[in-house]
Amino acid sequence: MWAILAVSIQMLTGPNVWPVSDEGTFETEAECQAVLDELVPRTLSEELRIAWEEGQLKYVCLKVRPLGRTPN
């Protein structure tokens, strides 16, 4: 399962990551990336669009691990 995440890093407070939960989850990375490509920058507010254009905000597809599993 894959999900879209928004990522930014502030100098003093560190990373800020949040899921773009309105879009749900995806079975494959390709599905996730296709939705991401369609949404950004079309659906962003003016402030978020500017941050995205300036490289201060990234949107990524990330594979979701089932709850309770730990990496090897």
N, CA, C and O of each residue as an XYZ file, in Angstrom:
288
protein
N       0.845     -1.159      0.000
C       0.000      0.000      0.000
C       0.904      1.240      0.000
O       1.965      1.241      0.624
N       0.486      2.264     -0.686
C       1.240      3.511     -0.821
C       0.376      4.697     -0.411
O      -0.848      4.650     -0.535
N       1.013      5.762      0.078
C       0.309      6.980      0.473
C       1.128      8.191      0.052
O       2.341      8.105     -0.136
N       0.443      9.320     -0.092
C       1.115     10.581     -0.418
C       1.416     11.307      0.890
O       0.558     11.428      1.764
N       2.655     11.788      1.004
C       3.058     12.566      2.166
C       3.610     13.909      1.723
O       4.266     14.018      0.687
N       3.336     14.925      2.519
C       3.920     16.247      2.318
C       5.062     16.381      3.311
O       4.921     16.008      4.475
N       6.200     16.913      2.857
C       7.395     16.996      3.692
C       8.002     18.387      3.596
O       8.190     18.924      2.504
N       8.304     18.958      4.753
C       9.069     20.210      4.806
C       9.985     20.134      6.021
O       9.712     19.397      6.969
N      11.056     20.888      5.987
C      11.985     20.915      7.122
C      12.251     22.372      7.481
O      12.722     23.154      6.655
N      11.943     22.721      8.721
C      12.217     24.062      9.213
C      13.556     24.036      9.968
O      13.870     23.062     10.652
N      14.318     25.088      9.840
C      15.656     25.149     10.411
C      15.655     24.912     11.919
O      16.515     24.185     12.417
N      14.736     25.489     12.643
C      14.771     25.399     14.099
C      13.898     24.286     14.663
O      14.177     23.769     15.745
N      12.851     23.913     13.944
C      11.936     22.912     14.496
C      12.096     21.534     13.890
O      11.525     20.572     14.404
N      12.848     21.410     12.823
C      13.074     20.107     12.215
C      12.015     19.723     11.213
O      11.291     20.576     10.700
N      11.923     18.412     10.931
C      11.011     17.958      9.877
C       9.540     18.084     10.260
O       9.159     17.947     11.423
N       8.745     18.345      9.258
C       7.296     18.413      9.394
C       6.729     17.553      8.267
O       6.880     17.886      7.091
N       6.080     16.451      8.627
C       5.551     15.512      7.637
C       4.095     15.237      7.958
O       3.740     15.015      9.116
N       3.248     15.250      6.934
C       1.839     14.918      7.164
C       1.291     14.174      5.950
O       1.671     14.461      4.814
N       0.391     13.212      6.198
C      -0.199     12.483      5.076
C      -1.239     13.331      4.359
O      -1.944     14.125      4.981
N      -1.325     13.157      3.062
C      -2.364     13.791      2.270
C      -3.523     12.792      2.252
O      -3.749     12.090      1.267
N      -4.237     12.752      3.358
C      -5.226     11.699      3.589
C      -6.478     11.832      2.734
O      -7.212     10.856      2.580
N      -6.744     12.999      2.178
C      -7.926     13.181      1.329
C      -7.888     12.262      0.113
O      -8.934     11.896     -0.425
N      -6.697     11.893     -0.317
C      -6.561     11.057     -1.514
C      -6.548      9.567     -1.197
O      -6.628      8.748     -2.112
N      -6.450      9.201      0.068
C      -6.473      7.787      0.444
C      -5.153      7.091      0.184
O      -4.101      7.729      0.133
N      -5.213      5.765      0.016
C      -4.018      4.974     -0.230
C      -4.125      4.307     -1.603
O      -5.189      4.291     -2.221
N      -3.008      3.762     -2.059
C      -2.921      3.208     -3.406
C      -2.268      1.839     -3.362
O      -1.434      1.572     -2.497
N      -2.642      0.978     -4.284
C      -2.085     -0.380     -4.331
C      -0.649     -0.394     -4.840
O       0.155     -1.213     -4.396
N      -0.317      0.504     -5.768
C       1.027      0.499     -6.347
C       1.637      1.895     -6.289
O       0.935      2.894     -6.135
N       2.945      1.939     -6.415
C       3.640      3.222     -6.445
C       3.240      4.021     -7.687
O       3.123      5.245     -7.634
N       3.032      3.321     -8.799
C       2.642      3.995    -10.044
C       1.298      4.708     -9.892
O       1.141      5.835    -10.361
N       0.323      4.058     -9.238
C      -0.973      4.692     -8.997
C      -0.811      5.933     -8.134
O      -1.393      6.981     -8.417
N      -0.018      5.804     -7.084
C       0.231      6.926     -6.172
C       0.868      8.088     -6.932
O       0.436      9.233     -6.801
N       1.888      7.791     -7.722
C       2.600      8.834     -8.452
C       1.706      9.513     -9.479
O       1.816     10.720     -9.694
N       0.826      8.753    -10.113
C      -0.090      9.334    -11.107
C      -1.021     10.350    -10.453
O      -1.242     11.431    -11.000
N      -1.566     10.012     -9.295
C      -2.438     10.950     -8.578
C      -1.631     12.162     -8.119
O      -2.096     13.296     -8.229
N      -0.437     11.929     -7.610
C       0.425     13.021     -7.157
C       0.732     13.980     -8.304
O       0.659     15.197     -8.136
N       1.073     13.435     -9.461
C       1.386     14.270    -10.621
C       0.188     15.116    -11.052
O       0.354     16.244    -11.516
N      -1.015     14.568    -10.898
C      -2.217     15.317    -11.278
C      -2.544     16.409    -10.261
O      -2.993     17.490    -10.643
N      -2.326     16.145     -8.985
C      -2.716     17.074     -7.925
C      -1.778     18.263     -7.758
O      -2.230     19.380     -7.507
N      -0.491     18.034     -7.894
C       0.489     19.089     -7.617
C       0.900     19.706     -8.936
O       1.294     18.956     -9.830
N       0.842     20.982     -9.124
C       0.465     22.032     -8.186
C      -0.988     22.484     -8.303
O      -1.388     23.441     -7.641
N      -1.773     21.819     -9.124
C      -3.131     22.280     -9.456
C      -4.014     22.549     -8.241
O      -4.764     23.526     -8.238
N      -3.944     21.711     -7.214
C      -4.869     21.832     -6.092
C      -4.291     22.564     -4.883
O      -4.960     22.677     -3.856
N      -3.066     23.059     -4.989
C      -2.439     23.708     -3.838
C      -2.945     25.131     -3.638
O      -3.258     25.839     -4.595
N      -3.015     25.531     -2.370
C      -3.311     26.928     -2.077
C      -2.136     27.772     -2.575
O      -1.063     27.242     -2.860
N      -2.338     29.057     -2.676
C      -1.274     29.954     -3.161
C      -0.015     29.819     -2.308
O       1.089     29.743     -2.848
N      -0.164     29.789     -1.002
C       0.990     29.685     -0.096
C       1.736     28.354     -0.283
O       2.965     28.336     -0.354
N       0.996     27.253     -0.362
C       1.630     25.949     -0.554
C       2.239     25.827     -1.949
O       3.289     25.204     -2.107
N       1.603     26.408     -2.956
C       2.146     26.362     -4.311
C       3.481     27.080     -4.391
O       4.415     26.594     -5.028
N       3.573     28.232     -3.747
C       4.831     28.991     -3.735
C       5.918     28.193     -3.014
O       7.048     28.110     -3.497
N       5.589     27.609     -1.869
C       6.559     26.791     -1.128
C       7.013     25.613     -1.988
O       8.199     25.282     -1.998
N       6.088     24.975     -2.708
C       6.427     23.854     -3.584
C       7.337     24.313     -4.725
O       8.332     23.653     -5.025
N       7.006     25.434     -5.360
C       7.815     25.947     -6.471
C       9.222     26.331     -6.023
O      10.178     26.186     -6.784
N       9.350     26.819     -4.795
C      10.656     27.234     -4.273
C      11.432     26.071     -3.661
O      12.545     26.263     -3.170
N      10.854     24.861     -3.683
C      11.543     23.690     -3.153
C      11.489     23.561     -1.641
O      12.211     22.746     -1.065
N      10.644     24.352     -0.988
C      10.523     24.302      0.465
C       9.542     23.228      0.924
O       9.463     22.926      2.115
N       8.806     22.660     -0.005
C       7.792     21.658      0.301
C       7.837     20.599     -0.795
O       7.827     20.923     -1.982
N       7.885     19.345     -0.394
C       7.897     18.237     -1.347
C       6.723     17.318     -1.058
O       6.285     17.180      0.084
N       6.237     16.710     -2.090
C       5.202     15.680     -1.968
C       5.807     14.392     -2.491
O       6.380     14.366     -3.581
N       5.683     13.326     -1.718
C       6.293     12.054     -2.090
C       5.307     10.913     -1.881
O       4.394     11.003     -1.060
N       5.507      9.838     -2.637
C       4.775      8.592     -2.411
C       5.657      7.713     -1.537
O       6.843      7.528     -1.812
N       5.066      7.183     -0.494
C       5.821      6.374      0.455
C       5.068      5.074      0.699
O       3.847      5.063      0.857
N       5.819      3.983      0.727
C       5.204      2.680      0.984
C       4.815      2.595      2.454
O       5.599      2.952      3.334
N       3.607      2.121      2.714
C       3.063      2.032      4.066
C       3.275      0.613      4.584
O       2.915     -0.356      3.914
N       3.857      0.490      5.768
C       4.044     -0.817      6.398
C       2.827     -1.159      7.225
O       2.204     -0.278      7.818
N       2.487     -2.433      7.269
C       1.393     -2.844      8.164
C       1.759     -2.559      9.627
O       2.929     -2.644     10.000
N       0.798     -2.232     10.423
C       1.005     -1.947     11.837
C       1.609     -3.161     12.540
O       1.164     -4.291     12.337
N       2.617     -2.920     13.361
C       3.204     -3.994     14.144
C       4.440     -4.634     13.513
O       5.172     -5.349     14.198
N       4.684     -4.397     12.246
C       5.883     -4.967     11.612
C       7.051     -4.017     11.802
O       6.894     -2.800     11.712
N       8.206     -4.571     12.062
C       9.415     -3.772     12.211
C      10.377     -4.091     11.096
O      10.378     -5.209     10.581
N      11.205     -3.121     10.705
C      12.168     -3.373      9.636
C      13.232     -4.369     10.081
O      13.548     -4.456     11.268
N      13.777     -5.110      9.143
C      14.840     -6.082      9.448
C      16.174     -5.402      9.557
O      17.184     -6.061      9.809
